[in-house]
Amino acid sequence: MAPGIQMEVCVDSVESAINAELGGASRIELCSSLIEGGITPSIGELQLVKQRYRGAGLSGFAMVRPRGGDFLYNDSEIEVMKRDIRMVKANGADGAVFGVLTDDGGVNAQVCMDLIAESRPLSVTFHRAFDMVHNPCASLECLISLGFERVLTSGCDSTALEGLPTIKRLIEQAKRRIIVVAGGGITERNLQRILENSCIREFHCSARSSRESLMKFRNVSVSMGASMAPAEYIVKVADINKVRMLMAIAKDVV
């Protein structure tokens, strides 16, 4: 990839991690349940991914998020996050990815400080909880003061393309004190425009495609999740060709 440009692929399976690595990703963000925006991965998944890629040069950050929904957590959920951080750290994660907010849309500095202390010496990223803050500029300064290395954001909009003006302002404000990672709806159709109209050095995507389940018998009368959940017989995984295509676009633009 072009010097200085990092591509992070968000994955929720070992298969997707393999495809991201084969496609040439710089880093993976390992989680589970991408349909909920990602929650903490299983330790078995993390162990297997790290076992495969030990020494391969592919960094693996672990999402630490106890549930889907908002980012206002109670005491028991925060304790779960602390224990999960200890577990992912003990099982080879290269970084931890988390975010906690206050009820008025600010960064919960005290809780984040405690979680960072649990995470060290791992790299720490504040995830897209940032896109739910009331004041992005003030929140960015808070993250910098806390010591986060990265913040993942769509510019507080539905996608990184729509939030590009805010992403650009955040990069200018950051002045290299924190890495602003663009993420949210980034595909091979819009990456060139995002790169050409910003100074981002890292971007985040899932690069997924759908494939049919290998099940021969199918009971189509039963669904295992909520009514909005994807069909049981459709599997979404990181697509090697999409990862490669995104890399090629980054090389051509930068």
matplotlib code that plots the C-alpha trace (Angstrom):
import matplotlib.pyplot as plt

x = [0.0, 1.0, 3.5, 1.7, -1.7, -3.2, -6.3, -8.1, -10.7, -13.4, -14.1, -16.3, -15.1, -11.8, -12.7, -13.0, -9.7, -8.0, -9.5, -8.5, -4.9, -4.8, -6.2, -3.4, -5.0, -2.7, -4.8, -8.0, -10.5, -11.8, -15.3, -18.5, -22.0, -21.3, -25.1, -25.0, -22.0, -19.7, -19.3, -16.5, -15.3, -15.0, -11.6, -11.6, -11.9, -9.1, -6.8, -7.3, -6.7, -3.6, -2.3, -2.6, -1.1, 1.7, 4.7, 2.8, 2.9, -0.9, -2.0, -5.2, -7.2, -10.1, -13.4, -14.4, -18.2, -20.5, -23.7, -25.2, -27.2, -26.0, -22.7, -24.0, -23.0, -23.9, -21.4, -21.8, -21.2, -18.1, -16.8, -17.4, -15.4, -12.5, -12.5, -12.8, -9.8, -7.7, -8.8, -8.0, -4.7, -3.8, -4.7, -2.6, -4.6, -2.4, -4.9, -8.2, -11.1, -13.8, -15.8, -18.0, -20.2, -22.1, -25.8, -25.4, -23.3, -19.8, -16.9, -16.9, -13.4, -13.1, -14.3, -12.2, -9.1, -9.7, -10.2, -7.0, -5.1, -6.4, -5.4, -1.8, 0.6, -1.8, -2.7, -6.2, -8.8, -12.0, -14.5, -17.6, -19.2, -17.5, -20.2, -22.8, -21.1, -22.7, -19.6, -17.0, -14.3, -14.4, -14.7, -11.6, -9.6, -10.7, -9.6, -6.2, -5.8, -6.7, -4.0, -6.0, -3.9, -6.8, -10.4, -12.7, -15.3, -17.7, -17.7, -20.8, -22.9, -24.4, -21.3, -17.7, -18.5, -21.4, -19.3, -16.2, -16.3, -16.3, -13.5, -11.4, -12.0, -11.1, -7.8, -6.9, -7.7, -5.8, -2.5, -1.1, -1.8, -4.2, -4.9, -8.3, -9.5, -12.3, -14.9, -18.5, -19.8, -16.4, -16.5, -14.7, -17.3, -16.4, -12.9, -11.2, -13.4, -12.8, -9.0, -8.8, -10.8, -9.2, -5.8, -6.7, -3.8, -6.0, -9.4, -11.7, -14.1, -15.6, -15.2, -17.8, -19.8, -22.7, -22.4, -24.9, -24.8, -23.6, -26.7, -28.6, -31.7, -33.3, -36.2, -37.3, -40.1, -37.8, -35.6, -33.0, -33.0, -35.1, -37.3, -34.6, -31.8, -30.2, -31.4, -29.8, -28.7, -26.8, -23.3, -21.4, -17.6, -14.7, -14.1, -10.4, -11.1, -12.8, -9.8, -7.4, -9.5, -9.6, -5.8, -5.4, -7.5, -5.5, -2.2, -3.5, -4.8, -2.0]
y = [0.0, 3.6, 4.8, 6.0, 4.8, 2.1, 0.1, -1.5, -4.2, -4.9, -8.6, -10.8, -14.3, -16.2, -16.6, -12.8, -12.3, -14.7, -12.9, -9.5, -10.7, -12.3, -9.1, -7.1, -5.3, -3.4, -4.2, -6.0, -4.9, -8.1, -8.2, -10.2, -9.3, -6.7, -6.4, -4.5, -2.4, -4.9, -6.2, -7.9, -11.0, -14.4, -15.4, -18.5, -16.3, -14.0, -16.9, -18.6, -15.4, -14.5, -18.1, -18.0, -14.5, -14.6, -13.0, -12.3, -8.5, -8.2, -6.2, -7.2, -4.8, -6.2, -4.4, -4.1, -3.4, -5.3, -4.9, -3.2, 0.1, 3.3, 3.9, 4.8, 1.9, 1.0, -0.2, -3.9, -3.3, -1.2, -4.0, -6.5, -4.2, -4.1, -7.9, -8.2, -5.9, -8.1, -11.1, -9.8, -8.4, -11.8, -13.5, -11.5, -8.5, -5.6, -3.0, -2.3, -0.4, 1.1, 4.2, 5.3, 8.4, 10.4, 10.9, 14.4, 13.3, 13.9, 11.5, 9.8, 10.8, 9.0, 5.6, 5.9, 6.7, 3.6, 1.5, 2.9, 2.0, -1.6, -1.7, -0.5, -1.2, -1.9, 0.8, 2.3, 3.5, 5.4, 3.9, 5.3, 6.2, 9.5, 9.9, 10.2, 13.1, 16.5, 18.5, 16.8, 19.5, 19.4, 15.6, 15.3, 17.4, 15.2, 12.0, 13.6, 14.5, 11.0, 9.5, 7.7, 7.0, 6.9, 7.9, 6.2, 8.4, 9.0, 12.7, 12.4, 11.5, 8.4, 7.7, 8.9, 10.4, 12.5, 13.4, 14.4, 18.1, 17.3, 14.7, 17.3, 19.7, 17.1, 16.2, 19.9, 20.3, 17.1, 18.4, 14.9, 14.6, 11.7, 9.7, 10.4, 7.2, 7.6, 4.8, 4.2, 3.1, 3.2, 1.1, 0.8, 3.3, 6.2, 5.7, 7.7, 10.7, 10.5, 10.2, 13.0, 15.4, 14.8, 14.2, 10.8, 8.4, 5.5, 4.3, 1.5, -0.7, -4.2, -4.9, -7.7, -9.7, -12.1, -15.8, -18.6, -21.0, -24.5, -26.0, -28.4, -28.8, -25.4, -24.6, -21.2, -21.0, -20.3, -17.2, -17.2, -13.5, -10.4, -9.6, -7.3, -9.9, -11.2, -14.6, -17.6, -18.9, -15.8, -15.4, -12.1, -12.2, -10.0, -10.3, -10.7, -9.0, -6.0, -5.6, -5.7, -3.2, -0.8, -1.1, -0.4, 2.7, 4.0, 3.4, 5.3, 8.3, 8.9]
z = [0.0, -0.5, 2.2, 5.3, 4.3, 6.6, 5.8, 8.7, 8.0, 10.5, 10.8, 12.8, 11.8, 11.3, 7.7, 7.3, 9.0, 6.6, 3.6, 5.0, 5.4, 1.9, 0.4, 2.0, 4.9, 7.3, 10.4, 11.4, 14.0, 15.5, 16.9, 16.8, 15.6, 13.0, 12.5, 15.8, 14.8, 16.5, 20.1, 22.0, 20.1, 21.7, 23.1, 21.0, 17.9, 19.0, 19.9, 16.6, 14.6, 16.5, 16.3, 12.5, 12.1, 14.7, 13.1, 9.8, 10.4, 10.5, 13.6, 15.3, 17.5, 19.6, 20.0, 23.6, 23.7, 26.0, 23.9, 21.0, 21.3, 23.0, 24.7, 28.2, 30.3, 33.9, 36.5, 35.7, 32.0, 32.7, 34.9, 32.1, 29.8, 32.2, 32.4, 28.7, 28.2, 30.5, 28.5, 25.1, 26.3, 27.8, 24.5, 22.1, 21.0, 19.7, 20.6, 22.3, 20.7, 23.0, 23.7, 26.7, 26.7, 29.4, 29.2, 27.8, 24.8, 26.2, 26.5, 29.9, 30.7, 34.1, 32.8, 29.6, 31.8, 33.8, 30.6, 29.1, 32.3, 32.0, 28.3, 28.5, 26.9, 24.1, 21.6, 22.3, 19.8, 20.6, 18.2, 16.5, 19.8, 18.8, 16.2, 18.9, 20.8, 21.3, 20.6, 18.3, 18.7, 22.5, 22.5, 20.3, 22.7, 25.6, 23.7, 23.0, 26.7, 27.8, 25.5, 22.8, 19.7, 17.3, 16.9, 14.4, 12.9, 10.0, 10.8, 13.0, 9.9, 8.4, 6.3, 6.0, 2.6, 4.1, 7.1, 5.1, 6.0, 9.7, 9.2, 7.5, 10.4, 12.9, 11.1, 11.0, 14.7, 15.7, 14.2, 14.4, 18.2, 17.4, 14.3, 12.8, 11.1, 8.6, 8.7, 8.0, 4.6, 2.9, -0.3, -3.6, -5.0, -2.7, -1.4, -4.1, -3.4, 0.3, -0.1, -2.7, -0.5, 2.9, 4.5, 6.1, 6.6, 7.9, 6.8, 8.1, 6.2, 6.3, 2.5, 2.8, 0.3, 0.8, 0.0, 0.2, 3.2, 2.4, 4.2, 2.0, 4.3, 5.1, 7.3, 6.0, 8.5, 11.4, 12.1, 14.8, 15.3, 15.3, 12.3, 10.9, 11.2, 8.0, 6.7, 8.3, 4.9, 3.8, 5.2, 5.0, 4.9, 4.0, 0.3, -0.8, -4.1, -2.4, -0.1, -3.0, -5.0, -2.0, -1.7, -5.4, -5.2, -2.2, -4.1, -7.2, -5.2, -2.7]

ax = plt.figure().add_subplot(projection="3d")
ax.plot(x, y, z, "-o")
ax.set_aspect("equal")
plt.show()
